[in-house]
Amino acid sequence: MSAPNPTKDAKAKTEPKPTESNGGGVGFSLPLVLIVIVVAFVAGTQTAKLEARRLSVNATVGLPVTPTLFEFPGDKYESEVVEMIPRRVLNASLSCEDELTVLEKNVNVETVLGQPEAFRRDNKVLLMLNGHNNGVVLRWSKKTGDKCLYSLAETAATVLGADPDFFPNGLRLYNSMGIAIASADELDAERLAYILVDFQIWVWPGIRVGYRRIVNGMVMTTLSLAPIVYDVEGFFSAEEADAIINHGMINLKRSSVAQANELYATDSTRTSHTAFLDDNQFTRNFRVRGANLTRLPSPSFIERAQLVRYEAGQFFRRHEDYFHNKKYLDEAPGQAPLDKYKTWCDFANAHLIASPPDDAAPDVLPGGPLFPRFQDKFSWEHALLQLFLEKNPDYFKTRGITEWGIWLNESLKSEAVGIMEQLLDGLGHILPDIIKAWEDHAVSPKLHFKNPKPEVNGVSHYFRWIRWAKDRIAALGDKAPANVQSSGTDYPSFELDFQNQLASYILDDHSLEELEMIISPAWAAWLDENADTTDIIVNGAKTNTKIFELAVESWTRRAGPDLFTYTMPTQMQHAEPNRFLTLFLYLNDVDEGGETVFPYSAERLVTDIKREGMDECSEGLAVPPLKLHSALFYSQTWDNQVDPMSNHGGCPPAKGVKYGANLFTWNVDADEGASALGF
């Protein structure tokens, strides 16, 4: 993947003095109830204002490119770049008295998209998960008002397979244009909605290949569903394309890639030349415009534009845009793939012996070839893996791991023993798909397996808390204390320096004797000795969640506990900083070649491509470089986990020169995320 080039905006680290109440703690003059009312009103107003701005996404396209745009516009943290649209979380405390009935399953979105009248007449609503094209239809009447919205989302998300353990962290609804909705009137408008859980980020659903949608004057056309790839027309102007080339050429140099042992390394897999444009109003306009198009919470999630030049014969071999260079979590005890496999086998085995379901497939019952037996390393394993291959014949090919598919088929054919352990040792992440194949065959819902989750790691808590704190500040708007505003000294950040700031606050707030009682003498000494080291909070929280709790406590003391009361989730999906999607701008027409290829896509726009030095250009979807068009594709899945299907490459021009521009986007502030990963 291409290495980022973050810019750091230095901020003062002076500790502000908290406001003292009569009780000696952090306090405010307004009664708490009044504060809550004011905050709720302000949050709604702030969201509406920012959403309105989002709808003017295309307003700056086509405006003159003047020299003043390339002057430094000031601190990023005092600009529109860090503005954030807060979540509109559904109210889980409202009581829904209506019985929520699932009427239909696996219903395609085009059944109701653009034609809600029939659903309105029949009191129906279609609900889907983020980025999906099919969902479930439930009975719902607008007359129930807002009180059933959470229950609707909860019921649908459960049926659709989302993890209910994550629902207490927040459920949200979005309309077909990626705008948050939280009222009965808004849901009634289209009679469909997409469900997002916790801090999931919106993924545009592909609908079908060839589907076109207009987003504020821009045309998005679906080119592929797996991975999701769009052609975008109208995102930038010819004058802007020329400006990117002219200003980027000044700093153009051999492209680098991120590697585990060297963050900025040249490599034979990437022979192009690149340059990040400077931080100025021109590049900030693209960050804002990109966030509006992709429905990211903030323009800060997008890196500055990166010019790319491919001369004839130059390329970037297949790769992912997300990073692998930093491992935040170790495998929890009992969570190794083979351990999970044994737990599942034991669960299904015990259930089928103790109370075999009447609706279960006969061959999964005791004595059948698909009756789970962990100790059986031959017959059972062969039957299970044969079933998996029958239900997923192109599984390995579409994921770019054909060699594993060949190995598995040969192992089964040669009647090898102990295949599962070897398979899971190399491809542990496919175990849920193997289990699903068995569950689909077994039919009975009573045999659905839910793997016991380990306790949430302190690192996961830390990253989610920063997201929460930023979201909370955005919801408060001007009501948030000055020191935690984006330009304040205590604005939460994913940058490494922020961890050192938190560590210093902990040491200021507690004597060593107090810390010894809270976290043990050894941990107190460790924190005192390492407060200035890199990743101090992450490294501590990784094995001792109390370090995270102390950091939050000290920050909250300075931010205001009446406004910032964080509840640690019982369960959550780990979400560390990483790239989320890429918008690649084609700045010129190329005489021949220069396609962007997605080897794992089953779609074809161009066939019989042969590019010297890059065999993968003849595989999968090859997007031709059409001037003033863009390719938009996701590096993460609908549930915001890195997606190997996003593997892609830049094919060499056979004739001429190709100019393009990357707008890499993250699941957090891009500059801060790059800092967190050590760039």
C-alpha positions as CSV (number, residue, x, y, z in Angstrom):
1,M,0.0,0.0,0.0
2,S,1.0,3.6,-0.6
3,A,2.5,5.3,2.5
4,P,0.7,8.4,3.7
5,N,2.3,11.8,4.2
6,P,0.6,13.3,7.2
7,T,0.9,16.9,8.3
8,K,1.0,17.6,12.0
9,D,-0.5,20.7,13.5
10,A,1.3,21.4,16.7
11,K,-0.9,22.4,19.6
12,A,0.0,23.7,23.0
13,K,0.2,21.1,25.7
14,T,-0.5,23.5,28.7
15,E,-3.0,22.0,31.1
16,P,-6.0,24.2,31.7
17,K,-7.4,24.6,35.2
18,P,-10.7,22.8,35.7
19,T,-13.6,24.9,37.0
20,E,-14.1,24.2,40.7
21,S,-17.6,23.7,42.0
22,N,-18.5,24.1,45.7
23,G,-18.0,20.4,46.1
24,G,-14.4,20.6,45.0
25,G,-14.9,18.6,41.7
26,V,-15.5,19.7,38.1
27,G,-18.7,21.6,37.9
28,F,-21.0,23.8,35.9
29,S,-23.5,26.5,36.9
30,L,-26.4,25.1,34.9
31,P,-28.5,22.3,36.5
32,L,-27.7,18.9,34.9
33,V,-31.3,18.4,33.6
34,L,-31.2,21.8,31.8
35,I,-27.8,21.0,30.4
36,V,-29.1,17.7,28.9
37,I,-32.0,19.6,27.3
38,V,-29.7,22.3,25.9
39,V,-27.2,19.7,24.6
40,A,-30.0,17.7,22.9
41,F,-31.3,20.8,21.1
42,V,-27.8,22.0,20.1
43,A,-26.9,18.5,18.8
44,G,-29.9,18.4,16.6
45,T,-29.3,21.9,15.3
46,Q,-25.6,21.2,14.7
47,T,-26.4,18.0,12.8
48,A,-29.0,19.6,10.7
49,K,-26.7,22.5,9.8
50,L,-23.8,20.2,8.8
51,E,-26.1,17.9,6.9
52,A,-27.4,20.9,4.9
53,R,-23.9,21.8,4.0
54,R,-23.3,18.2,3.0
55,L,-26.2,18.5,0.4
56,S,-24.3,21.3,-1.3
57,V,-21.4,18.8,-2.1
58,N,-20.9,19.9,-5.6
59,A,-21.0,23.6,-5.0
60,T,-17.2,24.2,-5.4
61,V,-16.8,22.1,-8.6
62,G,-16.1,24.3,-11.6
63,L,-15.2,27.4,-9.6
64,P,-12.0,29.2,-10.9
65,V,-8.7,27.9,-9.6
66,T,-7.0,31.0,-8.3
67,P,-3.5,31.5,-6.8
68,T,-5.0,32.3,-3.4
69,L,-6.2,28.7,-3.1
70,F,-2.6,27.5,-2.8
71,E,-1.7,29.8,0.1
72,F,-1.6,28.2,3.6
73,P,-5.0,28.8,5.2
74,G,-4.0,28.3,8.8
75,D,-4.3,25.6,11.4
76,K,-6.3,22.6,10.3
77,Y,-7.9,22.3,13.7
78,E,-9.5,25.8,13.3
79,S,-10.9,25.0,9.9
80,E,-13.9,23.3,8.2
81,V,-11.7,20.2,7.7
82,V,-12.3,19.0,11.3
83,E,-16.0,19.7,11.4
84,M,-17.8,16.5,12.2
85,I,-21.4,15.3,11.8
86,P,-22.4,13.7,15.0
87,R,-24.3,10.4,15.1
88,R,-28.1,10.4,15.3
89,V,-28.4,7.4,17.6
90,L,-31.9,5.9,18.0
91,N,-33.5,6.1,21.4
92,A,-33.4,2.7,23.0
93,S,-35.4,3.7,26.0
94,L,-38.6,4.3,24.1
95,S,-41.1,1.6,24.6
96,C,-42.7,0.1,21.4
97,E,-46.1,-1.4,22.2
98,D,-46.7,-2.7,18.7
99,E,-45.9,-6.2,17.7
100,L,-43.1,-6.1,15.1
101,T,-43.7,-8.8,12.5
102,V,-41.1,-9.8,9.9
103,L,-43.2,-10.3,6.7
104,E,-40.5,-11.1,4.1
105,K,-36.8,-11.9,4.0
106,N,-34.2,-11.4,1.3
107,V,-36.1,-8.6,-0.4
108,N,-34.1,-6.5,-2.9
109,V,-34.0,-2.8,-2.3
110,E,-35.3,-2.0,-5.8
111,T,-38.6,-3.4,-4.7
112,V,-39.3,-0.2,-2.9
113,L,-36.6,2.3,-4.0
114,G,-38.2,5.3,-5.5
115,Q,-41.7,3.8,-5.2
116,P,-42.7,3.8,-1.5
117,E,-46.5,4.3,-2.1
118,A,-47.3,0.5,-2.0
119,F,-45.3,0.0,1.1
120,R,-46.9,3.0,2.8
121,R,-50.4,1.7,1.9
122,D,-49.6,-1.7,3.3
123,N,-47.8,-0.5,6.4
124,K,-44.5,-2.0,5.4
125,V,-40.9,-0.9,5.7
126,L,-37.7,-2.4,4.2
127,L,-34.6,-2.5,6.5
128,M,-31.1,-3.5,5.4
129,L,-27.6,-3.6,6.9
130,N,-25.0,-1.0,5.9
131,G,-24.0,-1.4,2.3
132,H,-26.4,-4.3,1.6
133,N,-28.8,-4.6,-1.3
134,N,-31.3,-7.1,0.3
135,G,-33.1,-6.9,3.6
136,V,-36.2,-7.8,5.5
137,V,-39.7,-6.3,5.3
138,L,-41.4,-5.5,8.6
139,R,-44.9,-4.3,9.5
140,W,-44.7,-0.7,10.6
141,S,-47.2,2.2,10.8
142,K,-46.1,5.8,10.9
143,K,-48.8,6.3,13.5
144,T,-46.6,4.7,16.1
145,G,-44.4,7.8,15.9
146,D,-40.7,7.6,16.8
147,K,-41.1,5.1,19.7
148,C,-40.8,2.0,17.6
149,L,-37.7,3.0,15.5
150,Y,-35.1,1.4,17.8
151,S,-37.1,-1.8,18.1
152,L,-37.5,-1.9,14.3
153,A,-33.8,-1.5,13.8
154,E,-33.0,-4.0,16.5
155,T,-35.4,-6.7,15.2
156,A,-34.3,-6.3,11.6
157,A,-30.6,-6.2,12.4
158,T,-30.9,-9.4,14.4
159,V,-32.7,-11.2,11.6
160,L,-30.1,-10.0,9.1
161,G,-27.3,-11.5,11.2
162,A,-25.7,-8.4,12.9
163,D,-24.3,-9.1,16.3
164,P,-26.8,-8.2,19.0
165,D,-24.0,-7.8,21.6
166,F,-23.0,-4.6,19.8
167,F,-26.6,-3.0,19.7
168,P,-26.3,-1.3,23.1
169,N,-23.5,0.8,21.6
170,G,-26.0,2.5,19.4
171,L,-28.2,1.8,16.3
172,R,-28.7,4.3,13.5
173,L,-30.8,4.5,10.4
174,Y,-29.9,6.0,7.1
175,N,-31.9,6.7,4.0
176,S,-30.9,5.7,0.4
177,M,-28.8,8.8,0.0
178,G,-26.7,8.1,3.1
179,I,-28.3,10.8,5.3
180,A,-29.1,9.9,8.9
181,I,-32.8,9.6,9.8
182,A,-34.2,9.4,13.3
183,S,-37.9,10.2,13.0
184,A,-41.1,8.4,11.8
185,D,-41.6,11.1,9.2
186,E,-38.1,10.6,7.8
187,L,-38.5,6.8,7.6
188,D,-41.9,7.2,6.0
189,A,-40.5,9.3,3.2
190,E,-38.8,6.3,1.4
191,R,-40.1,3.4,3.5
192,L,-36.6,1.9,3.5
193,A,-33.5,2.4,5.7
194,Y,-30.1,1.0,6.3
195,I,-29.0,0.0,9.8
196,L,-25.5,1.1,11.1
197,V,-24.2,-0.2,14.4
198,D,-22.1,1.6,16.9
199,F,-19.5,3.8,15.0
200,Q,-19.9,2.0,11.6
201,I,-19.3,4.3,8.6
202,W,-21.6,4.5,5.7
203,V,-20.9,2.3,2.7
204,W,-22.8,3.1,-0.5
205,P,-24.7,0.0,-1.5
206,G,-24.0,-1.1,-5.1
207,I,-27.6,-2.2,-5.8
208,R,-26.6,-3.9,-9.1
209,V,-23.9,-3.6,-11.8
210,G,-24.8,-0.7,-14.0
211,Y,-26.9,1.1,-11.4
212,R,-26.7,4.9,-11.6
213,R,-27.4,7.3,-8.9
214,I,-27.1,11.1,-8.9
215,V,-25.4,12.6,-5.9
216,N,-25.6,16.4,-6.1
217,G,-25.0,16.5,-9.8
218,M,-22.4,13.8,-9.8
219,V,-23.1,10.4,-11.4
220,M,-22.1,7.3,-9.5
221,T,-22.3,4.1,-11.6
222,T,-21.8,0.7,-10.0
223,L,-19.0,-1.3,-11.8
224,S,-18.7,-4.2,-9.4
225,L,-20.5,-5.5,-6.3
226,A,-17.6,-7.6,-4.9
227,P,-15.5,-5.6,-4.3
228,I,-17.8,-2.5,-4.5
229,V,-16.4,-0.3,-7.2
230,Y,-18.0,2.9,-8.7
231,D,-17.3,5.1,-11.6
232,V,-17.8,8.7,-10.5
233,E,-18.3,11.5,-13.0
234,G,-18.4,15.2,-12.2
235,F,-16.3,15.1,-9.0
236,F,-13.7,17.6,-10.3
237,S,-13.1,19.9,-13.3
238,A,-10.5,20.0,-16.0
239,E,-9.0,23.1,-14.5
240,E,-8.6,21.4,-11.2
241,A,-7.0,18.4,-12.9
242,D,-4.4,20.6,-14.5
243,A,-3.8,22.3,-11.2
244,I,-3.2,19.0,-9.4
245,I,-0.6,18.0,-12.1
246,N,1.1,21.4,-12.1
247,H,1.4,21.7,-8.3
248,G,2.2,18.1,-7.7
249,M,5.0,17.9,-10.3
250,I,7.2,20.2,-8.1
251,N,7.7,17.5,-5.5
252,L,7.3,14.4,-7.7
253,K,9.6,11.5,-6.8
254,R,9.8,7.7,-7.0
255,S,6.7,6.1,-5.3
256,S,7.2,4.4,-1.9
257,V,5.3,1.7,-0.2
258,A,4.7,0.9,3.5
259,Q,6.5,-2.1,4.8
260,A,6.7,-3.7,8.2
261,N,10.4,-2.7,8.7
262,E,10.5,0.5,6.7
263,L,7.6,2.9,6.4
264,Y,8.7,4.7,3.3
265,A,10.4,2.2,1.0
266,T,10.9,2.0,-2.8
267,D,10.0,-1.4,-4.2
268,S,10.0,-3.2,-7.5
269,T,6.2,-3.7,-7.2
270,R,5.7,0.0,-7.6
271,T,7.6,1.9,-10.3
272,S,5.5,5.0,-10.6
273,H,6.2,8.5,-9.3
274,T,4.1,10.3,-6.7
275,A,3.8,13.6,-4.7
276,F,1.4,14.7,-2.0
277,L,0.1,18.2,-2.6
278,D,0.6,20.8,0.1
279,D,-1.9,21.6,2.8
280,N,-3.8,24.6,1.3
281,Q,-7.4,25.6,0.6
282,F,-7.3,23.8,-2.8
283,T,-6.5,20.4,-1.2
284,R,-8.9,21.1,1.8
285,N,-11.7,21.7,-0.7
286,F,-11.1,18.3,-2.1
287,R,-11.2,16.8,1.5
288,V,-14.5,18.5,2.1
289,R,-15.9,17.5,-1.2
290,G,-14.7,13.9,-0.8
291,A,-16.3,13.6,2.6
292,N,-19.6,14.9,1.4
293,L,-19.7,12.5,-1.5
294,T,-18.7,9.4,0.5
295,R,-20.8,10.4,3.6
296,L,-17.8,10.3,5.9
297,P,-18.4,12.0,9.3
298,S,-15.6,14.5,8.7
299,P,-13.4,15.9,5.9
300,S,-10.5,15.2,8.2
301,F,-10.9,11.5,7.4
302,I,-9.4,12.2,3.9
303,E,-5.7,12.6,3.2
304,R,-4.4,15.5,1.1
305,A,-4.5,14.6,-2.7
306,Q,-1.6,12.6,-4.0
307,L,-0.5,13.1,-7.6
308,V,0.5,9.8,-9.3
309,R,2.4,9.7,-12.7
310,Y,2.7,6.4,-14.6
311,E,5.0,6.7,-17.6
312,A,4.9,4.0,-20.3
313,G,5.7,0.6,-18.7
314,Q,5.4,1.9,-15.1
315,F,3.0,0.1,-12.7
316,F,1.8,-0.6,-9.2
317,R,1.4,-4.4,-8.7
318,R,-1.7,-5.7,-7.0
319,H,-2.0,-4.5,-3.4
320,E,-4.4,-3.2,-0.7
321,D,-4.6,0.4,0.4
322,Y,-5.0,-0.5,4.0
323,F,-2.0,-1.1,6.3
324,H,-0.7,-4.2,8.0
325,N,2.4,-2.7,9.7
326,K,1.2,-2.4,13.3
327,K,-0.4,-5.2,15.4
328,Y,-2.4,-3.7,18.2
329,L,-4.0,-6.9,19.7
330,D,-2.6,-10.3,20.6
331,E,-4.8,-13.3,20.2
332,A,-6.9,-13.8,23.4
333,P,-6.7,-17.2,25.1
334,G,-9.1,-19.6,23.5
335,Q,-9.6,-17.4,20.5
336,A,-7.1,-19.2,18.2
337,P,-9.0,-20.6,15.1
338,L,-8.4,-24.2,16.1
339,D,-9.8,-23.4,19.6
340,K,-12.9,-21.8,18.1
341,Y,-13.3,-24.8,15.8
342,K,-13.2,-27.2,18.8
343,T,-15.7,-25.1,20.8
344,W,-18.1,-25.1,17.9
345,C,-17.7,-28.9,17.3
346,D,-18.4,-29.5,21.0
347,F,-21.4,-27.2,21.0
348,A,-23.1,-28.8,18.0
349,N,-22.2,-32.3,19.1
350,A,-23.6,-31.9,22.6
351,H,-26.8,-30.2,21.3
352,L,-27.5,-32.8,18.7
353,I,-27.1,-35.6,21.3
354,A,-29.0,-34.0,24.1
355,S,-31.9,-32.6,22.0
356,P,-31.7,-33.2,18.3
357,P,-34.0,-30.7,16.5
358,D,-36.9,-32.1,14.5
359,D,-36.1,-29.8,11.6
360,A,-32.4,-30.7,11.3
361,A,-31.0,-32.3,8.2
362,P,-30.7,-36.1,8.8
363,D,-27.0,-36.3,7.9
364,V,-26.0,-33.9,10.8
365,L,-27.6,-36.1,13.4
366,P,-25.6,-38.7,15.4
367,G,-24.3,-41.4,13.1
368,G,-24.5,-39.1,10.0
369,P,-21.4,-38.1,8.0
370,L,-21.9,-34.4,9.0
371,F,-22.3,-35.0,12.7
372,P,-19.6,-32.9,14.3
373,R,-16.8,-34.8,16.0
374,F,-13.6,-32.8,16.8
375,Q,-11.5,-35.8,17.4
376,D,-12.3,-37.3,14.0
377,K,-9.5,-35.9,11.8
378,F,-10.6,-37.8,8.7
379,S,-14.2,-38.7,7.9
380,W,-15.9,-35.7,9.6
381,E,-13.4,-33.2,8.4
382,H,-13.6,-34.5,4.8
383,A,-17.4,-34.4,4.9
384,L,-17.4,-30.8,6.3
385,L,-14.9,-29.4,3.9
386,Q,-16.5,-31.1,0.9
387,L,-19.8,-29.5,1.9
388,F,-18.0,-26.1,2.2
389,L,-16.6,-26.4,-1.3
390,E,-19.9,-27.5,-2.8
391,K,-21.7,-24.5,-1.3
392,N,-18.8,-22.1,-2.2
393,P,-17.2,-23.4,-5.4
394,D,-15.4,-20.1,-6.2
395,Y,-14.5,-19.2,-2.6
396,F,-10.8,-19.3,-3.0
397,K,-10.6,-17.9,-6.5
398,T,-12.7,-14.8,-5.7
399,R,-10.5,-14.1,-2.7
400,G,-7.2,-14.3,-4.6
401,I,-6.1,-17.4,-2.7
402,T,-6.4,-20.0,-5.5
403,E,-3.4,-21.9,-4.3
404,W,-5.2,-22.7,-1.0
405,G,-8.2,-24.0,-3.0
406,I,-5.9,-26.2,-5.1
407,W,-4.2,-27.5,-1.9
408,L,-7.5,-28.3,-0.2
409,N,-8.9,-30.1,-3.3
410,E,-5.7,-32.2,-3.6
411,S,-5.7,-32.9,0.2
412,L,-9.3,-34.2,0.0
413,K,-8.6,-36.2,-3.1
414,S,-5.5,-37.9,-1.6
415,E,-7.5,-38.6,1.6
416,A,-5.1,-36.7,3.8
417,V,-5.6,-36.7,7.6
418,G,-5.7,-33.5,9.8
419,I,-6.6,-31.1,7.0
420,M,-8.6,-28.7,9.2
421,E,-5.7,-27.9,11.5
422,Q,-3.4,-27.0,8.6
423,L,-6.2,-25.0,6.9
424,L,-7.0,-23.0,10.0
425,D,-3.3,-22.4,10.8
426,G,-3.0,-20.6,7.4
427,L,-6.5,-19.2,6.9
428,G,-8.1,-19.0,10.3
429,H,-10.4,-16.2,9.2
430,I,-12.4,-18.5,7.0
431,L,-13.7,-20.6,9.9
432,P,-17.0,-18.6,10.2
433,D,-17.7,-19.3,6.6
434,I,-17.1,-23.0,7.1
435,I,-19.5,-23.0,10.0
436,K,-22.1,-21.1,8.1
437,A,-22.0,-23.6,5.3
438,W,-22.7,-26.4,7.8
439,E,-25.5,-24.3,9.5
440,D,-27.1,-23.6,6.2
441,H,-27.1,-27.3,5.4
442,A,-28.3,-28.3,8.9
443,V,-31.3,-25.9,8.5
444,S,-32.3,-25.8,12.1
445,P,-31.9,-22.3,13.7
446,K,-31.4,-24.1,17.1
447,L,-28.0,-25.2,15.8
448,H,-26.7,-21.6,15.2
449,F,-23.4,-21.2,17.0
450,K,-22.4,-18.0,18.8
451,N,-18.7,-18.0,19.6
452,P,-18.1,-16.8,23.2
453,K,-16.4,-13.4,23.0
454,P,-13.3,-12.6,25.1
455,E,-13.4,-9.5,27.4
456,V,-12.9,-6.3,25.4
457,N,-9.3,-5.3,25.3
458,G,-8.3,-1.9,26.7
459,V,-6.9,-0.8,23.3
460,S,-10.3,-1.4,21.7
461,H,-11.8,0.7,24.4
462,Y,-9.3,3.5,23.9
463,F,-9.9,3.8,20.1
464,R,-13.6,3.8,20.6
465,W,-13.5,6.3,23.4
466,I,-11.6,8.8,21.1
467,R,-14.3,8.3,18.5
468,W,-17.0,8.9,21.1
469,A,-15.3,12.0,22.6
470,K,-15.0,13.6,19.1
471,D,-18.6,12.7,18.3
472,R,-19.7,14.1,21.7
473,I,-17.9,17.4,21.1
474,A,-19.4,17.7,17.7
475,A,-22.9,17.1,19.2
476,L,-22.3,19.8,21.8
477,G,-21.1,22.3,19.3
478,D,-20.4,25.7,20.9
479,K,-21.6,24.4,24.2
480,A,-18.4,22.2,24.6
481,P,-15.7,23.8,26.8
482,A,-13.1,25.7,24.8
483,N,-10.2,23.4,25.9
484,V,-11.9,20.4,24.2
485,Q,-13.0,22.2,21.0
486,S,-11.0,21.2,18.0
487,S,-8.6,24.1,18.5
488,G,-8.2,23.5,22.2
489,T,-5.4,21.8,24.1
490,D,-7.5,18.8,25.2
491,Y,-9.2,18.0,21.9
492,P,-9.0,14.2,21.7
493,S,-6.7,12.8,19.1
494,F,-5.4,9.5,17.7
495,E,-2.0,11.1,17.4
496,L,0.8,9.5,19.5
497,D,1.5,12.7,21.4
498,F,-2.1,12.7,22.8
499,Q,-1.2,9.5,24.7
500,N,1.7,11.2,26.4
501,Q,-0.5,14.1,27.3
502,L,-3.0,11.7,28.9
503,A,-0.2,10.0,30.8
504,S,1.0,13.3,32.2
505,Y,-2.5,14.1,33.3
506,I,-2.7,10.8,35.2
507,L,0.6,11.5,37.0
508,D,-0.6,15.1,37.8
509,D,-3.9,13.8,39.2
510,H,-2.5,11.0,41.3
511,S,0.5,10.5,43.6
512,L,2.6,7.4,43.1
513,E,1.2,6.1,46.3
514,E,-2.3,6.5,45.0
515,L,-1.4,4.8,41.7
516,E,0.2,1.9,43.5
517,M,-3.1,1.3,45.3
518,I,-5.1,1.6,42.0
519,I,-3.0,-0.3,39.5
520,S,-0.3,-2.0,41.7
521,P,3.3,-0.8,42.5
522,A,4.7,-2.3,39.4
523,W,2.3,-0.7,37.1
524,A,2.6,2.7,38.9
525,A,6.4,2.6,38.4
526,W,6.0,1.5,34.8
527,L,3.7,4.5,34.0
528,D,6.0,6.9,35.8
529,E,9.1,5.7,34.0
530,N,7.5,5.4,30.5
531,A,5.1,8.4,30.4
532,D,7.1,10.0,27.5
533,T,7.4,6.9,25.4
534,T,5.5,6.1,22.2
535,D,2.1,4.4,22.6
536,I,2.2,4.7,26.4
537,I,-1.6,4.4,26.9
538,V,-2.1,1.7,24.1
539,N,0.8,-0.4,25.5
540,G,-0.5,-0.1,29.0
541,A,-4.2,-0.7,28.2
542,K,-3.3,-3.7,26.1
543,T,-2.8,-5.8,29.2
544,N,-4.3,-3.6,31.9
545,T,-7.6,-1.9,31.1
546,K,-7.3,0.2,34.2
547,I,-4.6,2.3,32.4
548,F,-7.3,3.3,29.9
549,E,-9.8,4.0,32.6
550,L,-7.3,6.3,34.4
551,A,-6.7,8.2,31.1
552,V,-10.4,8.8,30.5
553,E,-10.9,9.8,34.1
554,S,-8.2,12.5,33.9
555,W,-9.3,13.8,30.5
556,T,-12.9,14.0,31.7
557,R,-11.9,15.9,34.8
558,R,-10.6,18.6,32.5
559,A,-13.4,18.4,29.9
560,G,-16.3,18.4,32.4
561,P,-17.9,15.2,33.9
562,D,-21.4,16.7,33.6
563,L,-21.0,16.8,29.8
564,F,-18.7,13.8,29.2
565,T,-19.8,10.7,31.0
566,Y,-18.4,7.7,29.1
567,T,-19.9,4.2,29.5
568,M,-17.5,1.4,28.7
569,P,-19.3,-1.1,26.4
570,T,-19.6,-4.7,27.5
571,Q,-18.8,-5.8,23.9
572,M,-17.7,-4.1,20.8
573,Q,-16.0,-4.7,17.5
574,H,-12.3,-3.7,17.5
575,A,-11.7,-0.8,15.1
576,E,-8.2,0.6,14.9
577,P,-7.1,3.4,12.6
578,N,-6.8,2.4,9.0
579,R,-7.7,3.4,5.5
580,F,-11.4,2.9,4.6
581,L,-11.9,3.8,0.9
582,T,-10.1,5.3,-2.0
583,L,-11.2,7.8,-4.6
584,F,-8.8,7.7,-7.6
585,L,-9.1,10.7,-10.0
586,Y,-8.2,10.2,-13.6
587,L,-6.6,13.5,-14.6
588,N,-5.9,12.8,-18.3
589,D,-6.8,10.5,-21.2
590,V,-4.2,7.8,-21.8
591,D,-3.4,6.6,-25.4
592,E,-3.4,3.0,-24.3
593,G,-3.3,1.1,-21.0
594,G,-3.2,2.6,-17.5
595,E,-6.2,0.7,-16.3
596,T,-7.0,0.2,-12.6
597,V,-7.5,-3.5,-12.2
598,F,-9.5,-5.4,-9.5
599,P,-8.4,-9.0,-9.9
600,Y,-11.0,-10.5,-7.6
601,S,-14.0,-8.9,-9.3
602,A,-16.1,-11.2,-11.5
603,E,-17.0,-8.2,-13.7
604,R,-15.4,-7.3,-17.0
605,L,-15.3,-3.9,-18.8
606,V,-12.3,-4.7,-21.0
607,T,-11.1,-8.1,-22.1
608,D,-7.9,-9.5,-23.6
609,I,-5.6,-7.0,-21.8
610,K,-1.9,-7.7,-21.9
611,R,0.4,-5.4,-20.0
612,E,4.1,-6.0,-19.8
613,G,5.3,-7.0,-16.4
614,M,1.8,-7.2,-14.8
615,D,-0.1,-10.4,-15.5
616,E,-3.0,-9.4,-13.2
617,C,-4.2,-6.8,-15.6
618,S,-5.8,-9.6,-17.6
619,E,-7.8,-10.7,-14.5
620,G,-11.0,-9.3,-13.1
621,L,-12.4,-5.8,-13.6
622,A,-10.1,-3.3,-15.4
623,V,-11.3,0.3,-15.1
624,P,-10.1,2.4,-18.0
625,P,-8.6,5.8,-17.2
626,L,-11.2,8.3,-18.6
627,K,-10.3,11.9,-18.0
628,L,-12.5,13.7,-15.4
629,H,-13.8,10.3,-14.1
630,S,-12.9,8.7,-10.8
631,A,-12.9,5.2,-9.4
632,L,-14.4,4.9,-5.9
633,F,-13.7,1.6,-4.0
634,Y,-13.8,0.4,-0.4
635,S,-10.9,-1.0,1.5
636,Q,-13.2,-2.2,4.3
637,T,-16.4,-4.2,4.3
638,W,-19.9,-3.1,5.2
639,D,-19.2,-3.8,8.9
640,N,-15.9,-1.8,8.6
641,Q,-13.3,-4.6,8.6
642,V,-10.4,-4.6,6.2
643,D,-11.4,-6.3,3.0
644,P,-8.9,-8.4,1.0
645,M,-11.3,-8.3,-1.9
646,S,-10.3,-4.7,-2.4
647,N,-6.9,-5.9,-3.8
648,H,-6.2,-3.8,-6.9
649,G,-3.3,-2.6,-9.1
650,G,-2.3,0.2,-11.4
651,C,-1.6,-1.2,-14.9
652,P,1.2,0.3,-17.0
653,P,0.4,2.6,-19.9
654,A,1.3,0.9,-23.1
655,K,1.4,4.3,-24.8
656,G,1.6,7.7,-23.4
657,V,1.6,8.9,-19.7
658,K,-1.1,8.5,-17.1
659,Y,-1.8,11.2,-14.5
660,G,-4.0,10.4,-11.5
661,A,-4.7,11.5,-8.0
662,N,-5.4,9.5,-4.9
663,L,-7.8,10.7,-2.2
664,F,-7.1,8.1,0.5
665,T,-9.7,8.1,3.2
666,W,-9.6,6.6,6.7
667,N,-12.0,5.5,9.4
668,V,-10.6,8.3,11.6
669,D,-8.9,11.6,11.1
670,A,-6.4,10.7,8.3
671,D,-3.4,12.7,9.7
672,E,-4.0,11.4,13.2
673,G,-4.4,7.8,12.0
674,A,-1.1,8.0,10.1
675,S,0.5,9.3,13.3
676,A,-1.0,6.4,15.3
677,L,0.5,3.9,12.9
678,G,3.9,5.6,13.2
679,F,4.1,7.5,9.9
